[in-house]
Amino acid sequence: MLQMPRSIYERIIGQAREGVPFEICGILGGKNGVVSSIYPMTNTDASGDHFQMEPREQFSVAKELRSQQLEMLAVYHSHPATPARPSDEDIRLALTPNISYVIVSLADPFAPEVRSFKISGGKVGSEELIIVND
């Protein structure tokens, strides 16, 4: 289970909308499955069907999380025109163990869909995503 404040949920959707036609990406930090921080990242691939986080930004976020005694809980990204489910490439590149993978789909731009998954060893499992009012 991943619990996320509504403000962060809405920021992810807003970032996805602003990023169209490209995928957007970022990192979610927190503790014990409860998200408390969001770190939007640069998609260096500037592509509509895949993403690559900027390595220096990733390193900076890792340092900040450590200094705040937080964990990297999730990587998030968007699918501008496809469903909120991991693509074959998403599954292949899900190399960080024990984190969630959050995908926002704008296939219907008037009804964004946000889902969370656990991906390990090429296997995908849906994860409950709970949005709470801040």
Secondary structure as UniProt FT lines:
FT   STRAND          2..5
FT   HELIX           6..19
FT   TURN            20..21
FT   STRAND          25..31
FT   TURN            32..33
FT   STRAND          34..41
FT   TURN            44..45
FT   HELIX           55..67
FT   TURN            68..69
FT   STRAND          71..79
FT   HELIX           88..92
FT   TURN            97..98
FT   STRAND          100..105
FT   TURN            109..110
FT   STRAND          113..120
FT   TURN            121..122
FT   STRAND          123..127
FT   STRAND          129..132
//
